[in-house]
Amino acid sequence: MAEFEPDLLRRIWRVALETYSTSRSSYWVSATVEGLPEPQQLTDNSVASLLDSPSTREILHVAFGAIRGHGDTNPAVREGASLRDELLSMLWAHRETYWSRLATHLGRHLQPFSTSARLAEDGAS
């Protein structure tokens, strides 16, 4: 997303920060917003760095509900819901890149559970 629509990620980050204190109540998370960059501090070149930090990734993850939220009275959630369509349009426009990166990302999470990984750890062939 940062590669194709850095401003969209910046706006999602703003919603994530504004909704984190309430959104986190349904998650077991440890991230805090103290010391994290404000959206306006992030340039088009630096906004992708949000994905480098476990804390910012956790906050973005928790914000997913606010981004898809409907009918909420919180202004930040209403703004997040308006970003939903932009996000989906951007993902669809760049779907081949998105699918490829998603497959790589999920593969990293699933790899430890693969049979070949367990056999390699056990020393079996």
N, CA and C of each residue as an Amber inpcrd file, in Angstrom:
protein
   375
   0.8140000  -1.1750000   0.0000000   0.0000000   0.0000000   0.0000000
   0.8640000   1.2480000   0.0000000   1.8940000   1.2570000   0.8000000
   2.7520000   2.4300000   0.8930000   3.4070000   2.7360000  -0.4500000
   3.6830000   1.7090000  -1.1970000   4.3140000   1.8740000  -2.5080000
   3.3740000   2.5650000  -3.4960000   2.0960000   2.2210000  -3.4440000
   1.1390000   2.7150000  -4.4260000   0.3250000   3.9070000  -3.9320000
  -0.0130000   3.9330000  -2.6570000  -0.8810000   4.9750000  -2.0860000
  -0.3690000   5.3920000  -0.7080000   0.7640000   6.0830000  -0.6400000
   1.3030000   6.4440000   0.6770000   0.3580000   7.3230000   1.4950000
  -0.3950000   8.1950000   0.8280000  -1.3130000   9.0530000   1.5850000
  -2.4330000   8.2390000   2.2160000  -2.8870000   7.1980000   1.5500000
  -3.9190000   6.3330000   2.1170000  -3.4060000   5.6590000   3.3870000
  -2.2000000   5.1460000   3.3590000  -1.6270000   4.5270000   4.5570000
  -1.4830000   5.5680000   5.6670000  -1.0920000   6.7710000   5.3220000
  -0.9510000   7.8460000   6.3070000  -2.3140000   8.1310000   6.9630000
  -3.3760000   8.1820000   6.1720000  -4.7140000   8.4450000   6.7200000
  -5.2040000   7.2620000   7.5550000  -4.8900000   6.0410000   7.1300000
  -5.2450000   4.8650000   7.9350000  -4.4860000   4.8990000   9.2560000
  -3.2410000   5.3090000   9.2250000  -2.4410000   5.4130000  10.4500000
  -3.0720000   6.4260000  11.4080000  -3.5840000   7.5410000  10.8730000
  -4.2310000   8.5350000  11.7320000  -5.4520000   7.9080000  12.4220000
  -6.2880000   7.1880000  11.6780000  -7.4530000   6.5260000  12.2710000
  -7.0000000   5.4840000  13.2880000  -5.9600000   4.7530000  12.9610000
  -5.4460000   3.7320000  13.8850000  -5.0380000   4.3540000  15.2160000
  -4.3220000   5.4620000  15.1570000  -3.9000000   6.1330000  16.3870000
  -5.0960000   6.6690000  17.1670000  -6.0580000   7.2470000  16.4610000
  -7.2220000   7.8570000  17.1210000  -8.1580000   6.8210000  17.7370000
  -8.1800000   5.6130000  17.2170000  -9.1200000   4.6020000  17.7090000
  -8.4510000   3.5230000  18.5620000  -7.1380000   3.5670000  18.6850000
  -6.4210000   2.4770000  19.3490000  -6.8630000   2.2670000  20.7950000
  -7.0660000   3.3310000  21.5340000  -7.3950000   3.1640000  22.9570000
  -8.6900000   2.3750000  23.1530000  -9.6600000   2.5210000  22.2620000
 -10.8940000   1.7340000  22.3900000 -10.8040000   0.4170000  21.6180000
 -10.1650000   0.4300000  20.4600000 -10.0780000  -0.7830000  19.6370000
  -9.2950000  -1.8880000  20.3370000  -8.3200000  -1.5110000  21.1130000
  -7.4550000  -2.5140000  21.7370000  -8.1540000  -3.3060000  22.8280000
  -9.3190000  -2.8490000  23.2800000  -9.9920000  -3.5260000  24.3920000
 -10.4100000  -4.9620000  24.0600000 -10.5520000  -5.2750000  22.7800000
 -10.9470000  -6.6410000  22.4250000  -9.7580000  -7.4940000  21.9720000
  -8.5580000  -7.0070000  22.2110000  -7.3340000  -7.7250000  21.8220000
  -6.3950000  -7.8290000  23.0160000  -5.5000000  -8.7900000  22.9530000
  -4.4170000  -8.8990000  23.9220000  -3.1980000  -8.2950000  23.2380000
  -2.9410000  -7.0060000  23.4930000  -1.8600000  -6.2950000  22.8120000
  -0.9840000  -5.5730000  23.8210000   0.2160000  -5.2390000  23.3780000
   1.1440000  -4.5470000  24.2690000   1.6160000  -3.2090000  23.7180000
   1.2820000  -2.8950000  22.4850000   1.7630000  -1.6560000  21.8710000
   1.1910000  -0.4290000  22.5690000   1.9950000   0.6070000  22.6260000
   1.5330000   1.9020000  23.1170000   1.8240000   2.9300000  22.0330000
   1.0800000   4.0190000  22.0290000   1.2440000   5.0290000  20.9880000
   2.3300000   6.0520000  21.3270000   2.8130000   6.0350000  22.5500000
   3.8400000   6.9890000  22.9570000   5.0930000   6.8270000  22.1050000
   5.5720000   7.9390000  21.5930000   6.8140000   7.9430000  20.8270000
   6.6780000   7.5080000  19.3780000   5.4690000   7.1460000  18.9550000
   5.2750000   6.7360000  17.5620000   5.0320000   7.9720000  16.6920000
   5.3710000   7.8770000  15.4210000   5.2460000   9.0650000  14.5680000
   3.7950000   9.4550000  14.3360000   3.5700000  10.7530000  14.3010000
   2.2700000  11.2990000  13.9310000   2.1470000  11.2120000  12.4110000
   0.9390000  11.0540000  11.9000000   0.7630000  10.9110000  10.4490000
   1.4140000  12.0300000   9.6370000   1.2990000  13.2550000  10.1050000
   1.8460000  14.3800000   9.3530000   3.3770000  14.3900000   9.3320000
   4.0110000  13.6220000  10.2010000   5.4660000  13.5160000  10.2130000
   5.9870000  12.5540000   9.1560000   5.1180000  11.7330000   8.6140000
   5.5300000  10.6830000   7.6850000   5.5040000  11.1860000   6.2460000
   6.6380000  11.1320000   5.6040000   6.7090000  11.5060000   4.1920000
   6.2650000  10.3220000   3.3470000   6.0670000  10.5590000   2.0670000
   5.7080000   9.4570000   1.1780000   6.7680000   8.3620000   1.2030000
   8.0220000   8.7390000   1.3820000   9.1070000   7.7580000   1.4190000
   9.2280000   7.0540000   2.7660000   8.7710000   7.6880000   3.8390000
   8.9620000   7.0840000   5.1640000   7.7290000   6.3680000   5.7060000
   6.5750000   6.5420000   5.0860000   5.3500000   5.9440000   5.6250000
   5.4310000   4.4110000   5.6470000   6.1470000   3.8220000   4.7240000
   6.2850000   2.3620000   4.7010000   7.0170000   1.8450000   5.9360000
   7.7970000   2.6990000   6.5930000   8.5320000   2.2670000   7.7830000
   7.5880000   1.8830000   8.9190000   6.3100000   2.2670000   8.8400000
   5.3390000   1.8280000   9.8510000   5.2900000   0.3060000   9.9220000
   5.5370000  -0.3500000   8.8120000   5.4440000  -1.8110000   8.7660000
   6.6850000  -2.4990000   9.3170000   7.7100000  -1.7160000   9.6460000
   8.9520000  -2.2790000  10.1820000   8.8970000  -2.5120000  11.6890000
   7.9820000  -1.8670000  12.3640000   7.9230000  -1.9310000  13.8230000
   6.7980000  -2.8470000  14.2840000   7.0870000  -3.7720000  15.1920000
   6.0180000  -4.6180000  15.7250000   4.8900000  -3.8000000  16.3780000
   5.2320000  -2.7080000  17.0520000   4.2020000  -1.8940000  17.7050000
   3.2730000  -1.2420000  16.6930000   3.8240000  -0.6660000  15.6380000
   2.9610000  -0.0070000  14.6640000   2.1470000  -1.0310000  13.8780000
   2.7320000  -2.1870000  13.5920000   1.9580000  -3.2420000  12.9150000
   0.8030000  -3.7070000  13.7920000   1.0450000  -3.8250000  15.0990000
   0.0010000  -4.2390000  16.0230000  -1.1270000  -3.2050000  16.0590000
  -0.7740000  -1.9400000  16.1000000  -1.7800000  -0.8740000  16.1260000
  -2.5670000  -0.8530000  14.8220000  -1.8930000  -1.0270000  13.6980000
  -2.5940000  -1.0960000  12.4130000  -3.5280000  -2.3040000  12.3700000
  -3.0860000  -3.4240000  12.9000000  -3.9190000  -4.6320000  12.9230000
  -5.1990000  -4.3930000  13.7310000  -5.0390000  -3.8260000  14.9040000
  -6.1840000  -3.5650000  15.7780000  -7.1410000  -2.5550000  15.1290000
  -6.6160000  -1.6720000  14.3000000  -7.4430000  -0.6490000  13.6500000
  -8.3020000  -1.2090000  12.5260000  -8.0840000  -2.4540000  12.1540000
  -8.8420000  -3.0070000  11.0350000 -10.3420000  -2.8710000  11.2480000
 -10.8110000  -3.0840000  12.4600000 -12.2260000  -2.9380000  12.7490000
 -12.7260000  -1.5270000  12.4880000 -11.9200000  -0.5360000  12.8400000
 -12.3100000   0.8540000  12.5960000 -12.3380000   1.1630000  11.1030000
 -11.4640000   0.5130000  10.3520000 -11.4070000   0.7680000   8.9120000
 -12.6190000   0.1570000   8.2140000 -13.1290000  -0.9460000   8.7400000
 -14.3100000  -1.5070000   8.0940000 -15.5870000  -1.1440000   8.8120000
 -15.4750000  -0.3550000   9.8960000 -16.6310000  -0.0200000  10.7150000
 -17.7560000   0.6830000   9.9850000 -18.9630000   0.3080000  10.3280000
 -20.1600000   0.9290000   9.7720000 -21.0860000   1.2930000  10.9190000
 -21.7500000   2.4350000  10.8080000 -22.7610000   2.8050000  11.7760000
 -22.2320000   3.2320000  13.1270000 -20.9450000   3.4170000  13.2690000
 -20.3760000   3.8400000  14.5370000 -20.5160000   5.3520000  14.6570000
 -20.6660000   5.8390000  15.8670000 -20.8020000   7.2840000  16.0610000
 -19.4630000   7.9780000  16.2660000 -18.3950000   7.2250000  16.4950000
 -17.0680000   7.8040000  16.6650000 -16.6210000   8.4030000  15.3350000
 -16.2870000   9.7070000  15.2960000 -15.8740000  10.3280000  14.0280000
 -14.6700000   9.6490000  13.3820000 -13.7360000   9.1790000  14.1920000
 -12.5610000   8.5140000  13.6280000 -12.9530000   7.2000000  12.9610000
 -13.9010000   6.4710000  13.5580000 -14.3550000   5.2210000  12.9510000
 -15.1390000   5.5190000  11.6780000 -15.9410000   6.5740000  11.6840000
 -16.6620000   6.9510000  10.4580000 -15.6680000   7.3020000   9.3600000
 -14.5880000   8.0090000   9.7190000 -13.5540000   8.3090000   8.7260000
 -12.8910000   7.0250000   8.2520000 -12.6150000   6.1150000   9.1760000
 -12.0170000   4.8400000   8.8070000 -12.8800000   4.0740000   7.8360000
 -14.1860000   4.0650000   8.0870000 -15.1040000   3.3590000   7.1940000
 -15.0780000   3.9730000   5.7970000 -14.8650000   5.2760000   5.7150000
 -14.7840000   5.8980000   4.3920000 -13.4870000   5.5060000   3.6800000
 -12.4650000   5.1580000   4.4370000 -11.1950000   4.7190000   3.8460000
 -11.2910000   3.2870000   3.3230000 -12.2440000   2.5350000   3.8370000
 -12.4120000   1.1360000   3.4540000 -12.5160000   0.9770000   1.9440000
 -13.3940000   1.7620000   1.3200000 -13.5780000   1.6290000  -0.1240000
 -12.3120000   2.0100000  -0.8880000 -11.6150000   3.0360000  -0.4120000
 -10.3450000   3.4100000  -1.0500000  -9.3280000   2.2840000  -0.9340000
  -9.2650000   1.6650000   0.2430000  -8.3330000   0.5640000   0.4600000
  -8.6570000  -0.6120000  -0.4520000  -9.9250000  -0.9900000  -0.5120000
 -10.3120000  -2.1070000  -1.3660000 -10.0500000  -1.8110000  -2.8400000
 -10.3000000  -0.5870000  -3.2680000 -10.0290000  -0.2050000  -4.6590000
  -8.5350000  -0.2780000  -4.9740000  -7.7200000   0.2080000  -4.0430000
  -6.2740000   0.1650000  -4.2460000  -5.7890000  -1.2820000  -4.3030000
  -6.2810000  -2.1240000  -3.3980000  -5.8710000  -3.5320000  -3.3960000
  -6.2950000  -4.2230000  -4.6870000  -7.4810000  -3.9150000  -5.1640000
  -7.9410000  -4.5370000  -6.4060000  -7.1190000  -4.0480000  -7.5970000
  -6.8130000  -2.7670000  -7.6220000  -6.0330000  -2.2070000  -8.7310000
  -4.6390000  -2.8220000  -8.8000000  -4.1220000  -3.2270000  -7.6600000
  -2.7670000  -3.8000000  -7.5850000  -2.8350000  -5.2300000  -7.0700000
  -3.8800000  -5.9560000  -7.4510000  -4.1590000  -7.2750000  -6.8800000
  -3.0620000  -8.2960000  -7.1080000  -2.4110000  -8.2830000  -8.2620000
  -1.3590000  -9.2820000  -8.4970000  -0.2100000  -9.0860000  -7.5100000
   0.1940000  -7.8410000  -7.3170000   1.2540000  -7.5450000  -6.3560000
   0.7830000  -7.8910000  -4.9460000  -0.4450000  -7.5070000  -4.6260000
  -1.0050000  -7.7810000  -3.2990000  -1.0530000  -9.2820000  -3.0350000
  -1.5830000 -10.0500000  -3.9640000  -1.7050000 -11.4980000  -3.7640000
  -0.3320000 -12.1500000  -3.5960000   0.6250000 -11.7030000  -4.3930000
   1.9680000 -12.2600000  -4.3030000   2.5870000 -11.9830000  -2.9350000
   2.4650000 -10.7460000  -2.4710000   3.0380000 -10.3890000  -1.1680000
   2.2860000 -11.0460000  -0.0220000   0.9800000 -11.1850000  -0.1630000
   0.1900000 -11.8570000   0.8640000   0.5860000 -13.3300000   0.9620000
   0.7660000 -13.9790000  -0.1830000   1.1810000 -15.3850000  -0.1820000
   2.5410000 -15.5460000   0.4970000   3.4640000 -14.6550000   0.2090000
   4.7850000 -14.7020000   0.8420000   4.6580000 -14.5150000   2.3460000
   3.8620000 -13.5280000   2.7520000   3.6920000 -13.2280000   4.1720000
   3.0480000 -14.4040000   4.9130000   1.9640000 -14.9200000   4.3660000
   1.3010000 -16.0580000   5.0130000   2.1910000 -17.2980000   5.0080000
   2.9560000 -17.4660000   3.9480000   3.8830000 -18.5890000   3.8770000
   4.8830000 -18.5800000   5.0180000   5.3560000 -17.3890000   5.3800000
   6.2940000 -17.2880000   6.5080000   5.6310000 -17.7370000   7.8080000
   4.3500000 -17.4250000   7.9730000   3.6450000 -17.8380000   9.1840000
   3.3450000 -19.3370000   9.1900000   3.0770000 -19.8910000   8.0350000
   2.6910000 -21.2960000   7.9520000   3.8750000 -22.2510000   7.8420000
   5.0090000 -21.7750000   7.4120000   6.1720000 -22.6200000   7.1680000
   6.5550000 -23.4800000   8.3690000   6.5350000 -22.9500000   9.5880000
   6.9090000 -23.8090000  10.7300000   5.9820000 -25.0080000  10.9260000
   4.7920000 -24.9670000  10.3630000   3.8410000 -26.0550000  10.5310000
   3.8840000 -27.0730000   9.3930000   4.7280000 -26.8170000   8.4160000
   4.7750000 -27.7230000   7.2720000   5.4570000 -29.0350000   7.6590000
   5.0770000 -30.0940000   6.9930000   5.6390000 -31.4140000   7.2550000
   7.1340000 -31.4240000   6.9930000   7.5520000 -30.8000000   5.9030000
   8.9790000 -30.8170000   5.5820000   9.7980000 -30.0750000   6.6290000
   9.2410000 -29.0130000   7.2130000   9.9610000 -28.2840000   8.2590000
  10.1150000 -29.1530000   9.4970000   9.0620000 -29.8870000   9.8610000
   9.1360000 -30.7600000  11.0320000  10.0990000 -31.9020000  10.7920000
  10.1070000 -32.4620000   9.5760000  11.0280000 -33.5460000   9.2670000
  12.4590000 -33.0720000   9.3100000  12.7040000 -31.8680000   8.8020000
  14.0600000 -31.3150000   8.8090000  14.5400000 -31.1110000  10.2490000
  13.6460000 -30.6440000  11.1250000  14.0220000 -30.4370000  12.5150000
  14.3160000 -31.7670000  13.2140000  13.5730000 -32.7950000  12.8310000
  13.7650000 -34.1180000  13.4400000  14.9490000 -34.8730000  12.8600000
  15.5070000 -34.3540000  11.7690000  16.6200000 -35.0190000  11.1270000
  16.2000000 -36.1740000  10.2370000  14.9140000 -36.2950000   9.9750000
  14.4110000 -37.3690000   9.1110000  14.5030000 -36.9470000   7.6560000
  14.5110000 -37.9120000   6.7650000  14.5180000 -37.5790000   5.3510000
  13.3140000 -38.1160000   4.6530000
